């Protein structure tokens, strides 16, 4: 895999969140720092540290920390703002549980609704006729990963792979609760008697699947970065996994390289030159040159 053009910060880029400041910073409790855990506050070691500091200060002052006096925490001058308001996820919501988010039904509702897309299709750039979604991470096997609010990761197959293999007859997804590994098969794409395994860009547990795609596989080809998403993963090693993926400008360079490699392969093996219509690559490359062989294409670009 190509090296990154510049050193990464190590912070996951969260799709759809304009303000990346830690909620404690926005509350004025600590100096301005950026979120390091994709707004997964309940699983954030830094959040736990800040909470522990409150405990220490209360004990030093002679108070006993309890559920009752958690309400004494004042993150703003007059009121407690919900962490989802502080992060920009919702416009207005006051905290009713003294930041005991694990027992808050509103917090659970926000987490549950995160499984549905709820976002407009992403803006895309074109690289050699293929669409590359902004603020998405890419696996070398042509699967994409989008880090979303709360640290969950939505994944799917990219535009290059779907144009390469053409329209699918069926897409098989893992069951809810299944564990997938980075670089291990996450979905099976089927066209006629041909099958292709799509690799997972991250490791973790499957917490949601797109049943629409299992019933209408064409959705993946029609909208790979929107309605054609495949599943949502609760990652188990997010920061480590993201270091192995392409992101930002390196995605464009990588996609250009892949298109060049594909064009060379087709030219050498079949004499076929990829043609673009309206600036976009054709939607069924395998269908145009089946003599290249399904297995060859899968091995070269998805393996």
The 8 nearest C-alpha neighbors of each residue, nearest first, counted from 0:
[[1, 2, 139, 243, 244, 245, 253, 3],
 [2, 0, 3, 253, 245, 249, 4, 244],
 [1, 3, 0, 4, 249, 5, 245, 243],
 [2, 4, 5, 1, 249, 6, 245, 7],
 [5, 3, 2, 249, 6, 248, 1, 7],
 [6, 4, 3, 7, 2, 8, 249, 248],
 [5, 7, 8, 3, 4, 9, 2, 242],
 [6, 8, 9, 5, 10, 3, 242, 4],
 [7, 9, 10, 6, 11, 35, 5, 12],
 [10, 8, 7, 11, 238, 35, 242, 241],
 [9, 11, 35, 8, 12, 36, 34, 238],
 [12, 10, 37, 13, 9, 36, 238, 35],
 [11, 13, 10, 14, 146, 134, 37, 135],
 [14, 12, 146, 147, 37, 16, 11, 148],
 [13, 15, 147, 16, 146, 134, 12, 145],
 [14, 16, 17, 13, 147, 118, 148, 134],
 [17, 15, 18, 14, 13, 19, 87, 88],
 [16, 18, 19, 15, 87, 14, 13, 86],
 [19, 17, 16, 20, 87, 86, 21, 33],
 [18, 20, 33, 34, 17, 21, 16, 86],
 [21, 19, 33, 34, 18, 32, 22, 24],
 [22, 20, 34, 33, 24, 23, 32, 25],
 [21, 23, 25, 24, 85, 86, 26, 82],
 [24, 22, 26, 21, 25, 28, 29, 27],
 [25, 23, 31, 27, 29, 21, 26, 22],
 [26, 24, 22, 27, 23, 85, 21, 20],
 [25, 27, 23, 24, 74, 28, 75, 22],
 [26, 28, 24, 25, 29, 23, 74, 75],
 [27, 29, 23, 26, 24, 74, 30, 25],
 [30, 28, 24, 27, 23, 31, 26, 32],
 [29, 31, 24, 32, 28, 27, 23, 25],
 [32, 30, 24, 29, 33, 20, 25, 21],
 [33, 31, 20, 21, 30, 24, 34, 29],
 [34, 32, 20, 21, 19, 35, 31, 24],
 [33, 35, 21, 20, 36, 19, 37, 38],
 [34, 36, 10, 37, 33, 11, 9, 38],
 [35, 37, 38, 39, 34, 43, 150, 11],
 [38, 36, 150, 39, 149, 13, 11, 148],
 [39, 37, 149, 40, 36, 148, 150, 34],
 [38, 40, 149, 150, 37, 42, 41, 36],
 [39, 41, 43, 38, 42, 46, 36, 149],
 [42, 40, 39, 43, 101, 46, 100, 47],
 [41, 43, 40, 39, 44, 36, 46, 47],
 [42, 44, 40, 46, 45, 41, 36, 39],
 [43, 45, 47, 46, 48, 42, 40, 41],
 [46, 44, 48, 47, 43, 49, 35, 40],
 [47, 45, 49, 43, 48, 44, 40, 50],
 [48, 46, 50, 44, 45, 49, 51, 43],
 [47, 49, 45, 51, 46, 50, 44, 52],
 [50, 48, 52, 46, 51, 47, 45, 53],
 [49, 51, 47, 53, 48, 52, 46, 54],
 [52, 50, 54, 48, 53, 49, 47, 55],
 [51, 53, 55, 49, 54, 50, 56, 48],
 [54, 52, 56, 50, 51, 55, 57, 49],
 [53, 55, 51, 57, 52, 56, 58, 64],
 [54, 56, 52, 58, 53, 57, 59, 51],
 [55, 57, 59, 53, 54, 58, 52, 60],
 [56, 58, 60, 54, 62, 59, 55, 53],
 [59, 57, 61, 62, 55, 60, 56, 63],
 [60, 58, 56, 61, 57, 55, 62, 54],
 [59, 61, 57, 58, 62, 56, 55, 63],
 [60, 62, 58, 59, 57, 63, 56, 64],
 [63, 61, 58, 57, 60, 64, 59, 56],
 [64, 62, 58, 65, 61, 57, 68, 54],
 [63, 65, 54, 62, 68, 57, 58, 66],
 [66, 64, 67, 68, 69, 63, 62, 54],
 [65, 67, 69, 68, 64, 70, 97, 99],
 [66, 68, 65, 69, 70, 64, 71, 97],
 [67, 69, 70, 71, 65, 66, 64, 72],
 [70, 68, 71, 66, 97, 67, 72, 65],
 [71, 69, 97, 68, 72, 67, 73, 66],
 [70, 72, 69, 68, 73, 97, 67, 74],
 [73, 71, 70, 69, 74, 97, 68, 53],
 [72, 74, 75, 71, 79, 76, 78, 77],
 [75, 73, 26, 79, 28, 72, 27, 76],
 [76, 74, 73, 77, 78, 26, 79, 27],
 [75, 77, 78, 73, 74, 79, 26, 27],
 [78, 76, 75, 79, 73, 74, 80, 72],
 [79, 77, 75, 80, 76, 73, 74, 93],
 [78, 80, 94, 93, 74, 75, 73, 81],
 [79, 81, 93, 94, 78, 92, 82, 84],
 [80, 82, 94, 93, 84, 83, 92, 85],
 [81, 83, 85, 84, 86, 22, 80, 94],
 [84, 82, 88, 86, 81, 85, 89, 87],
 [83, 85, 89, 87, 81, 82, 86, 91],
 [86, 84, 82, 22, 83, 87, 25, 81],
 [85, 87, 83, 84, 22, 88, 82, 18],
 [86, 88, 84, 85, 89, 83, 90, 18],
 [87, 89, 83, 86, 84, 90, 16, 85],
 [90, 88, 84, 87, 91, 83, 92, 86],
 [89, 91, 84, 87, 88, 92, 83, 85],
 [92, 90, 84, 89, 93, 80, 81, 83],
 [93, 91, 81, 84, 80, 94, 90, 89],
 [94, 92, 80, 81, 79, 95, 91, 78],
 [93, 95, 81, 80, 79, 96, 97, 92],
 [94, 96, 97, 93, 98, 103, 81, 79],
 [97, 95, 99, 98, 94, 103, 100, 102],
 [98, 96, 70, 99, 69, 95, 94, 72],
 [99, 97, 100, 96, 94, 81, 95, 69],
 [98, 100, 96, 97, 101, 102, 103, 69],
 [101, 99, 103, 98, 102, 106, 96, 41],
 [100, 102, 99, 103, 41, 106, 107, 104],
 [103, 101, 100, 99, 104, 96, 106, 107],
 [102, 104, 100, 106, 105, 101, 96, 107],
 [105, 103, 107, 106, 108, 102, 100, 101],
 [106, 104, 108, 107, 103, 109, 100, 110],
 [105, 107, 109, 103, 104, 108, 100, 110],
 [108, 106, 104, 110, 105, 109, 111, 103],
 [107, 109, 105, 111, 110, 106, 104, 112],
 [110, 108, 106, 112, 107, 111, 105, 113],
 [109, 111, 107, 113, 108, 112, 106, 149],
 [112, 110, 108, 113, 109, 114, 107, 115],
 [113, 111, 109, 114, 110, 115, 108, 117],
 [112, 114, 110, 111, 115, 109, 116, 148],
 [115, 113, 112, 111, 207, 116, 231, 110],
 [114, 116, 113, 117, 112, 111, 207, 118],
 [115, 117, 118, 114, 113, 225, 226, 119],
 [118, 116, 115, 119, 113, 112, 114, 120],
 [119, 117, 116, 120, 15, 121, 225, 115],
 [118, 120, 121, 117, 225, 116, 122, 15],
 [121, 119, 225, 118, 224, 122, 226, 222],
 [122, 120, 132, 119, 123, 133, 224, 225],
 [121, 123, 133, 132, 120, 124, 131, 134],
 [124, 122, 132, 131, 133, 130, 121, 125],
 [123, 125, 131, 130, 132, 126, 122, 133],
 [126, 124, 130, 129, 128, 131, 127, 123],
 [125, 127, 129, 128, 255, 251, 254, 130],
 [128, 126, 255, 129, 258, 125, 254, 280],
 [127, 129, 279, 280, 126, 278, 125, 275],
 [130, 128, 126, 125, 127, 159, 280, 279],
 [131, 129, 125, 124, 123, 158, 132, 126],
 [130, 132, 124, 123, 125, 133, 129, 126],
 [133, 131, 123, 135, 122, 121, 124, 130],
 [132, 134, 135, 123, 122, 131, 121, 247],
 [135, 133, 14, 132, 247, 136, 12, 145],
 [136, 134, 145, 133, 144, 132, 143, 137],
 [135, 137, 246, 144, 245, 143, 244, 145],
 [138, 136, 143, 245, 244, 142, 144, 141],
 [137, 139, 244, 200, 142, 140, 141, 143],
 [138, 140, 141, 137, 0, 244, 142, 301],
 [141, 139, 301, 138, 142, 302, 300, 198],
 [142, 140, 139, 138, 157, 160, 156, 301],
 [141, 143, 156, 138, 157, 155, 140, 137],
 [144, 142, 137, 155, 154, 136, 157, 156],
 [143, 145, 154, 136, 153, 135, 137, 152],
 [146, 144, 135, 153, 152, 147, 136, 154],
 [147, 145, 152, 13, 14, 151, 150, 144],
 [148, 146, 13, 14, 151, 150, 152, 145],
 [147, 149, 150, 38, 37, 13, 151, 146],
 [150, 148, 39, 38, 151, 37, 147, 110],
 [149, 151, 37, 39, 148, 147, 38, 146],
 [152, 150, 233, 147, 149, 232, 146, 234],
 [151, 153, 146, 232, 145, 231, 147, 144],
 [154, 152, 231, 145, 144, 230, 232, 146],
 [155, 153, 144, 143, 230, 229, 228, 231],
 [154, 156, 228, 229, 143, 142, 157, 223],
 [157, 155, 142, 143, 141, 223, 160, 158],
 [156, 158, 142, 159, 141, 160, 143, 223],
 [157, 159, 161, 160, 130, 162, 223, 129],
 [158, 160, 162, 157, 161, 129, 163, 141],
 [161, 159, 163, 162, 158, 157, 141, 164],
 [160, 162, 158, 164, 163, 165, 159, 220],
 [163, 161, 282, 165, 283, 159, 160, 164],
 [162, 164, 160, 284, 161, 165, 285, 159],
 [165, 163, 161, 285, 162, 160, 283, 284],
 [164, 166, 283, 162, 161, 163, 282, 285],
 [167, 165, 217, 220, 168, 164, 283, 161],
 [166, 168, 190, 169, 189, 216, 217, 165],
 [169, 167, 190, 189, 216, 166, 191, 170],
 [168, 170, 189, 216, 167, 188, 213, 171],
 [169, 171, 188, 213, 187, 216, 189, 172],
 [172, 170, 187, 186, 213, 169, 188, 173],
 [171, 173, 186, 170, 174, 185, 187, 208],
 [174, 172, 177, 175, 185, 186, 171, 205],
 [175, 173, 177, 176, 172, 205, 208, 207],
 [174, 176, 205, 177, 206, 207, 173, 208],
 [175, 177, 205, 204, 206, 174, 178, 173],
 [178, 176, 205, 175, 174, 204, 173, 179],
 [177, 179, 204, 203, 205, 176, 180, 202],
 [180, 178, 202, 203, 204, 185, 177, 183],
 [181, 179, 202, 183, 182, 201, 199, 203],
 [180, 182, 201, 202, 200, 199, 183, 179],
 [181, 183, 198, 199, 180, 200, 184, 201],
 [182, 184, 198, 180, 181, 199, 185, 179],
 [185, 183, 198, 197, 196, 186, 199, 182],
 [186, 184, 199, 198, 197, 183, 179, 173],
 [187, 185, 172, 197, 171, 196, 184, 188],
 [186, 188, 196, 171, 170, 195, 197, 189],
 [189, 187, 170, 195, 194, 169, 196, 186],
 [190, 188, 194, 169, 193, 168, 167, 170],
 [191, 189, 167, 168, 193, 192, 194, 188],
 [190, 192, 193, 189, 168, 194, 167, 169],
 [191, 193, 190, 194, 189, 168, 293, 195],
 [194, 192, 190, 191, 189, 195, 293, 294],
 [195, 193, 189, 188, 190, 187, 192, 196],
 [194, 196, 188, 187, 297, 197, 189, 193],
 [197, 195, 187, 184, 186, 188, 198, 194],
 [196, 198, 186, 184, 185, 187, 195, 301],
 [199, 197, 184, 183, 182, 185, 140, 200],
 [198, 200, 185, 181, 182, 201, 183, 184],
 [199, 201, 181, 138, 182, 142, 144, 198],
 [202, 200, 181, 199, 240, 180, 203, 234],
 [203, 201, 180, 181, 179, 234, 235, 236],
 [202, 204, 234, 235, 233, 178, 179, 232],
 [203, 205, 178, 233, 232, 177, 176, 206],
 [204, 206, 232, 176, 175, 177, 207, 231],
 [207, 205, 175, 232, 231, 176, 204, 233],
 [208, 206, 231, 230, 205, 114, 175, 209],
 [209, 207, 230, 210, 229, 231, 206, 175],
 [210, 208, 229, 211, 212, 230, 228, 207],
 [209, 211, 213, 212, 208, 214, 229, 215],
 [212, 210, 214, 209, 213, 215, 216, 218],
 [211, 213, 216, 215, 214, 210, 209, 218],
 [212, 214, 210, 170, 211, 215, 216, 171],
 [213, 215, 211, 212, 216, 210, 169, 170],
 [216, 214, 212, 217, 213, 211, 218, 169],
 [215, 217, 212, 218, 169, 167, 213, 170],
 [216, 218, 220, 219, 215, 166, 167, 221],
 [219, 217, 227, 221, 216, 220, 222, 212],
 [218, 220, 227, 223, 217, 222, 221, 216],
 [221, 219, 217, 218, 222, 223, 161, 166],
 [220, 222, 218, 219, 217, 223, 227, 226],
 [221, 223, 227, 225, 219, 224, 226, 220],
 [224, 222, 227, 219, 220, 225, 157, 228],
 [225, 223, 222, 228, 227, 120, 226, 121],
 [226, 224, 120, 222, 227, 223, 228, 121],
 [227, 225, 222, 228, 218, 224, 223, 219],
 [226, 219, 228, 223, 218, 222, 225, 224],
 [229, 227, 155, 226, 225, 224, 223, 154],
 [230, 228, 155, 209, 208, 154, 227, 212],
 [229, 231, 208, 207, 154, 209, 153, 228],
 [230, 232, 153, 207, 152, 206, 205, 154],
 [233, 231, 205, 152, 204, 234, 206, 151],
 [232, 234, 151, 204, 203, 206, 205, 152],
 [235, 233, 203, 237, 232, 202, 236, 204],
 [234, 236, 203, 237, 202, 233, 204, 201],
 [237, 235, 239, 234, 238, 240, 202, 203],
 [236, 238, 240, 239, 234, 235, 241, 201],
 [239, 237, 241, 240, 236, 9, 242, 11],
 [238, 240, 237, 236, 242, 241, 243, 9],
 [241, 239, 237, 242, 238, 243, 201, 236],
 [242, 240, 244, 243, 238, 239, 237, 136],
 [241, 243, 240, 239, 244, 238, 9, 245],
 [244, 242, 241, 240, 245, 239, 138, 0],
 [245, 243, 138, 241, 137, 242, 136, 246],
 [244, 246, 137, 250, 136, 249, 138, 243],
 [247, 245, 136, 250, 249, 244, 248, 137],
 [248, 246, 249, 250, 134, 133, 245, 251],
 [247, 249, 250, 251, 246, 252, 4, 245],
 [248, 250, 252, 251, 247, 246, 245, 253],
 [251, 249, 253, 248, 245, 246, 252, 247],
 [250, 252, 254, 248, 249, 253, 126, 255],
 [253, 251, 249, 255, 254, 250, 256, 248],
 [252, 254, 256, 250, 255, 251, 249, 257],
 [255, 253, 257, 251, 256, 252, 250, 126],
 [256, 254, 258, 252, 253, 257, 126, 127],
 [255, 257, 253, 259, 254, 258, 260, 252],
 [258, 256, 254, 260, 259, 255, 261, 253],
 [259, 257, 261, 255, 260, 256, 262, 254],
 [260, 258, 256, 262, 257, 261, 263, 255],
 [259, 261, 257, 263, 258, 262, 256, 264],
 [262, 260, 258, 264, 259, 263, 257, 265],
 [261, 263, 259, 265, 264, 260, 266, 273],
 [264, 262, 266, 260, 261, 265, 267, 259],
 [265, 263, 261, 267, 262, 266, 268, 260],
 [264, 266, 262, 268, 271, 263, 269, 267],
 [267, 265, 270, 271, 263, 264, 269, 268],
 [266, 268, 264, 265, 270, 269, 263, 271],
 [269, 267, 265, 266, 264, 270, 291, 271],
 [270, 268, 271, 265, 266, 267, 291, 290],
 [269, 271, 266, 267, 268, 265, 272, 264],
 [272, 270, 266, 269, 265, 273, 288, 268],
 [273, 271, 266, 274, 262, 270, 265, 263],
 [274, 272, 262, 271, 275, 280, 265, 281],
 [275, 273, 272, 280, 276, 281, 279, 278],
 [274, 276, 280, 279, 278, 281, 277, 128],
 [275, 277, 278, 279, 280, 274, 281, 128],
 [276, 278, 279, 275, 280, 128, 281, 274],
 [277, 279, 276, 275, 128, 280, 127, 125],
 [280, 278, 128, 275, 276, 277, 129, 281],
 [279, 281, 275, 128, 129, 276, 282, 274],
 [282, 280, 283, 275, 284, 279, 276, 162],
 [281, 283, 162, 165, 284, 280, 163, 161],
 [284, 282, 165, 162, 286, 285, 281, 163],
 [283, 285, 163, 287, 286, 162, 281, 282],
 [286, 284, 289, 288, 287, 164, 283, 163],
 [285, 287, 283, 284, 289, 288, 165, 164],
 [286, 288, 284, 285, 289, 283, 281, 290],
 [287, 289, 285, 290, 286, 291, 284, 271],
 [290, 288, 285, 291, 286, 292, 287, 293],
 [289, 291, 292, 288, 269, 285, 293, 268],
 [292, 290, 289, 288, 268, 269, 293, 295],
 [293, 291, 290, 295, 294, 289, 296, 285],
 [292, 294, 296, 295, 297, 291, 285, 193],
 [295, 293, 297, 296, 292, 298, 195, 193],
 [294, 296, 298, 292, 293, 297, 299, 291],
 [295, 297, 299, 293, 298, 294, 300, 292],
 [298, 296, 301, 294, 295, 300, 299, 302],
 [299, 297, 302, 295, 296, 300, 301, 294],
 [298, 300, 296, 297, 295, 301, 302, 294],
 [299, 301, 297, 298, 302, 140, 296, 141],
 [302, 300, 140, 297, 298, 141, 299, 197],
 [301, 298, 300, 140, 297, 299, 198, 196]]
